[in-house]
Amino acid sequence: MDRTKSSYIYAGLAVFFWSTIPTAFKISLKELDILPILTIASLTSTLILFFVVIAGKKTHFLIKTTRKELLNSAILGFINPFLYYLILLKAYQLLPAQIAQPLNMIWPIILVFLSVPILKQKIERKSYIALFISFIGVYIISSQGRLFKPGHSDLTGVMLATGSSIFWAFYFILNMKDKRDEGVKLLFNFLFGSIFLIITMIVTGHLQIETGFKGIAASIYIGIFEMGITFFFWLKALQMASTTAKVSNLVYLAPFFSLIFVHYILHESVYFTTPLGLIFIISGIFVQNMQSKIMV
């Protein structure tokens, strides 16, 4: 099998697993509080990433990690998984899965605006156009099928779902500036994130977990396929692709595929405004991507 076909297989696996995550979030939230879900998921991800590092014969990078790099991992781990997923899961708790997931997708455009103070980059007009188009999509999705009657969605949930994109974009920039091996970097990030989560569970008295099998199983699934191994499927796809642009655009299929799982597993009636709003958000991202190519 040639590298191009392999890249599409890896990308397809990543898109498939990411499209199942909103459903997994909702299943786990039915039986568990947010902190236990995130702690189980983060610990699972840490374990998976540790085995990935071993399989990649990169354990020597762990030993060579400096104090400065550990501090950087602690900061990154506080942002993601700790802070980012606490905010995102709260949004999922307040909103239908089909609403919470796409509202989080505006992060590539938020990334551009955060690059101004952090990376000292300039913003051109198309970035503002892209932001405007995407926020039209946010409005449409938030209407939950009532396009001309705003305010139907939980406002706090909408703010948390869209606001989580700021933390993800901030994490993305800081993570990009860290030049360590991706697997090692992620391992330390999730290790520190897990420590922060365990400490928070102790302080808040959430150590005792009383739940059925589904809640724990869904949390483990999140740790494996949202935070852990799926990232390496995606990275492998990009590495093997003849042109990364074609493969990277496949990620925008995930929110559309997720509506299938949301409908048939969670039995949510899909509002016509959800795919319509998604089209606007993704159109805004494509406008921004065109902008980036011109700048290069």
C-alpha distance (Angstrom), angle and dihedral (degrees) to the residues before:
residue distance angle dihedral
M1 . . .
D2 3.82 . .
R3 3.79 123.3 .
T4 3.81 94.8 -107.4
K5 3.83 93.4 56.9
S6 3.80 90.2 44.9
S7 3.79 91.0 51.7
Y8 3.80 90.9 54.4
I9 3.81 91.4 48.4
Y10 3.81 91.4 52.7
A11 3.80 91.1 44.9
G12 3.80 90.6 48.5
L13 3.81 91.3 52.8
A14 3.81 91.1 49.6
V15 3.81 93.0 48.4
F16 3.82 91.1 47.1
F17 3.79 94.9 51.7
W18 3.81 94.3 42.9
S19 3.81 89.5 51.3
T20 3.82 90.0 58.3
I21 3.81 95.1 53.4
P22 3.85 99.3 84.8
T23 3.81 87.8 56.3
A24 3.82 91.0 47.9
F25 3.82 90.1 50.0
K26 3.80 91.4 53.8
I27 3.82 94.4 45.5
S28 3.81 91.9 51.5
L29 3.83 92.6 45.4
K30 3.80 90.3 57.7
E31 3.81 90.9 64.9
L32 3.81 107.5 20.9
D33 3.79 139.9 47.6
I34 3.79 117.8 -114.8
L35 3.81 96.8 -103.7
P36 3.83 96.5 54.6
I37 3.81 91.0 45.5
L38 3.76 92.8 52.0
T39 3.81 94.2 42.4
I40 3.82 93.2 51.6
A41 3.81 90.8 45.3
S42 3.81 94.0 47.3
L43 3.82 93.6 47.8
T44 3.81 89.9 48.2
S45 3.79 90.5 50.1
T46 3.82 91.5 48.8
L47 3.81 90.3 53.1
I48 3.82 92.7 47.2
L49 3.81 92.1 48.0
F50 3.81 90.5 49.3
F51 3.82 90.2 56.3
V52 3.81 89.8 46.0
V53 3.82 90.3 54.4
I54 3.82 90.5 48.3
A55 3.82 91.9 47.8
G56 3.80 89.6 49.7
K57 3.83 90.4 51.2
K58 3.79 91.0 -124.1
T59 3.80 100.3 127.1
H60 3.80 90.1 114.2
F61 3.82 87.5 69.5
L62 3.81 88.7 61.1
I63 3.79 91.8 58.0
K64 3.81 92.6 46.3
T65 3.81 93.5 53.6
T66 3.82 110.8 124.8
R67 3.82 128.4 -141.2
K68 3.78 89.9 -108.3
E69 3.81 90.4 53.9
L70 3.81 90.6 48.1
L71 3.80 89.7 51.9
N72 3.79 89.3 49.7
S73 3.82 89.9 50.7
A74 3.80 90.1 50.0
I75 3.82 90.3 54.2
L76 3.79 92.6 45.7
G77 3.82 91.2 45.5
F78 3.79 90.0 53.0
I79 3.80 90.4 54.1
N80 3.82 94.7 41.0
P81 3.00 127.7 48.3
F82 3.81 95.1 3.3
L83 3.80 107.7 48.1
Y84 3.80 100.8 19.5
Y85 3.79 96.9 52.6
L86 3.81 94.3 40.9
I87 3.80 87.5 58.7
L88 3.81 94.7 41.3
L89 3.81 95.0 48.2
K90 3.78 90.7 49.0
A91 3.81 87.5 54.6
Y92 3.81 89.6 51.4
Q93 3.79 88.8 50.0
L94 3.80 90.9 56.1
L95 3.81 100.8 37.1
P96 3.81 138.5 46.9
A97 3.81 111.3 -95.0
Q98 3.81 91.7 -114.7
I99 3.82 89.4 59.0
A100 3.82 101.5 41.0
Q101 3.81 97.4 49.1
P102 3.82 101.3 54.1
L103 3.81 93.4 41.6
N104 3.80 87.5 63.5
M105 3.81 91.7 56.1
I106 3.80 97.4 81.9
W107 3.81 90.9 82.8
P108 3.86 95.8 104.7
I109 3.81 88.9 62.5
I110 3.81 93.4 42.8
L111 3.80 85.5 51.6
V112 3.80 90.9 63.3
F113 3.81 92.8 53.3
L114 3.81 92.8 46.9
S115 3.81 88.8 51.4
V116 3.81 89.0 69.1
P117 3.83 98.7 69.8
I118 3.83 95.8 27.1
L119 3.82 104.9 38.6
K120 3.82 96.6 21.0
Q121 3.78 92.1 -124.7
K122 3.79 125.1 154.8
I123 3.80 125.3 -118.6
E124 3.78 120.2 -135.8
R125 3.81 128.2 -158.5
K126 3.78 96.0 -95.2
S127 3.81 90.3 63.5
Y128 3.80 90.3 61.1
I129 3.81 89.9 47.1
A130 3.82 89.9 50.1
L131 3.81 91.2 50.0
F132 3.80 91.5 49.0
I133 3.83 92.7 49.7
S134 3.80 91.9 48.3
F135 3.79 93.3 49.1
I136 3.79 89.0 52.6
G137 3.80 84.2 57.8
V138 3.82 90.5 49.5
Y139 3.82 89.8 52.9
I140 3.82 92.6 47.8
I141 3.81 93.7 49.2
S142 3.80 92.2 44.9
S143 3.80 90.4 55.8
Q144 3.84 89.2 71.4
G145 3.78 94.4 -147.9
R146 3.82 95.1 -37.6
L147 3.79 99.6 97.1
F148 3.81 96.9 173.8
K149 3.81 96.8 36.7
P150 3.83 106.1 68.7
G151 3.78 122.7 -170.1
H152 3.81 97.7 55.8
S153 3.83 94.2 116.9
D154 3.79 123.3 71.9
L155 3.81 101.9 -90.3
T156 3.81 94.1 -150.0
G157 3.79 90.1 52.0
V158 3.81 92.0 49.4
M159 3.81 91.3 49.6
L160 3.81 92.0 48.1
A161 3.82 93.8 47.3
T162 3.80 93.7 49.1
G163 3.81 92.7 37.0
S164 3.81 91.6 54.5
S165 3.82 87.3 66.3
I166 3.81 88.5 65.9
F167 3.80 91.5 57.8
W168 3.80 92.1 45.5
A169 3.81 91.9 49.8
F170 3.82 90.2 48.0
Y171 3.81 90.2 49.3
F172 3.82 90.5 47.8
I173 3.81 92.1 54.9
L174 3.82 94.6 47.3
N175 3.80 91.2 44.3
M176 3.81 90.4 50.4
K177 3.81 90.7 54.6
D178 3.83 90.1 54.2
K179 3.82 104.6 86.0
R180 3.82 98.0 -166.6
D181 3.80 123.6 119.3
E182 3.82 108.2 -70.1
G183 3.80 95.5 -128.1
V184 3.79 94.3 48.7
K185 3.78 91.5 44.3
L186 3.80 93.0 51.0
L187 3.80 91.9 45.6
F188 3.80 92.5 56.5
N189 3.81 91.9 42.5
F190 3.79 92.5 55.4
L191 3.79 92.5 40.4
F192 3.80 90.6 57.9
G193 3.80 90.8 40.5
S194 3.81 89.2 54.5
I195 3.82 90.8 50.3
F196 3.82 90.9 51.9
L197 3.80 90.3 48.5
I198 3.81 94.3 48.9
I199 3.82 90.6 49.0
T200 3.82 89.9 49.6
M201 3.81 91.0 49.6
I202 3.82 90.5 51.8
V203 3.81 93.2 47.7
T204 3.83 93.7 46.4
G205 3.81 95.3 41.5
H206 3.81 97.2 -117.0
L207 3.80 96.0 130.6
Q208 3.81 95.3 110.0
I209 3.80 111.0 76.3
E210 3.78 117.3 -163.1
T211 3.78 111.8 179.5
G212 3.74 146.6 117.5
F213 3.77 126.8 -96.6
K214 3.81 95.6 -93.2
G215 3.82 95.4 62.6
I216 3.79 94.8 51.6
A217 3.82 93.3 40.8
A218 3.81 91.5 50.9
S219 3.83 90.7 48.6
I220 3.80 91.2 51.7
Y221 3.81 89.1 47.3
I222 3.82 89.4 53.7
G223 3.79 90.3 50.9
I224 3.80 92.2 51.9
F225 3.78 102.4 39.0
E226 3.82 105.9 25.3
M227 3.79 101.8 36.6
G228 3.79 105.1 17.4
I229 3.77 136.5 33.5
T230 3.81 98.5 7.5
F231 3.80 89.3 70.0
F232 3.79 88.7 61.3
F233 3.81 91.6 49.6
W234 3.79 87.2 55.1
L235 3.79 94.3 44.7
K236 3.82 90.1 48.8
A237 3.82 90.0 50.6
L238 3.80 91.6 53.0
Q239 3.80 92.4 46.4
M240 3.82 93.4 51.6
A241 3.81 97.3 41.3
S242 3.79 119.7 107.0
T243 3.81 88.0 -141.9
T244 3.81 119.1 16.4
A245 3.82 93.2 -154.1
K246 3.81 93.8 69.5
V247 3.80 93.4 47.9
S248 3.81 96.4 40.9
N249 3.82 90.8 56.0
L250 3.82 89.3 61.9
V251 3.80 90.0 74.4
Y252 3.80 88.7 74.0
L253 3.81 89.1 67.0
A254 3.83 90.4 67.2
P255 3.83 97.7 79.3
F256 3.81 90.8 49.6
F257 3.81 92.7 48.9
S258 3.81 89.6 46.1
L259 3.81 89.0 63.4
I260 3.82 88.4 65.2
F261 3.82 91.9 56.4
V262 3.80 92.0 41.6
H263 3.81 90.9 53.1
Y264 3.80 100.7 42.5
I265 3.83 100.3 34.4
L266 3.82 103.3 30.1
H267 3.82 92.3 29.6
E268 3.80 93.0 -134.2
S269 3.79 113.4 160.5
V270 3.79 104.0 -125.0
Y271 3.81 111.3 -126.9
F272 3.81 115.1 -136.0
T273 3.82 86.6 -127.8
T274 3.83 92.8 64.3
P275 3.85 98.6 68.0
L276 3.82 89.4 34.8
G277 3.81 91.9 54.5
L278 3.81 90.5 44.0
I279 3.79 89.7 56.9
F280 3.82 89.6 54.9
I281 3.82 93.4 47.6
I282 3.80 93.2 48.3
S283 3.82 90.9 44.2
G284 3.80 87.9 56.2
I285 3.81 90.2 50.6
F286 3.82 90.9 50.3
V287 3.81 89.9 50.7
Q288 3.80 88.0 53.1
N289 3.80 91.7 48.0
M290 3.80 90.0 52.9
Q291 3.79 86.9 51.9
S292 3.80 91.4 53.0
K293 3.81 92.6 51.9
I294 3.79 91.2 52.7
M295 3.80 91.1 50.7
V296 3.82 91.1 51.8
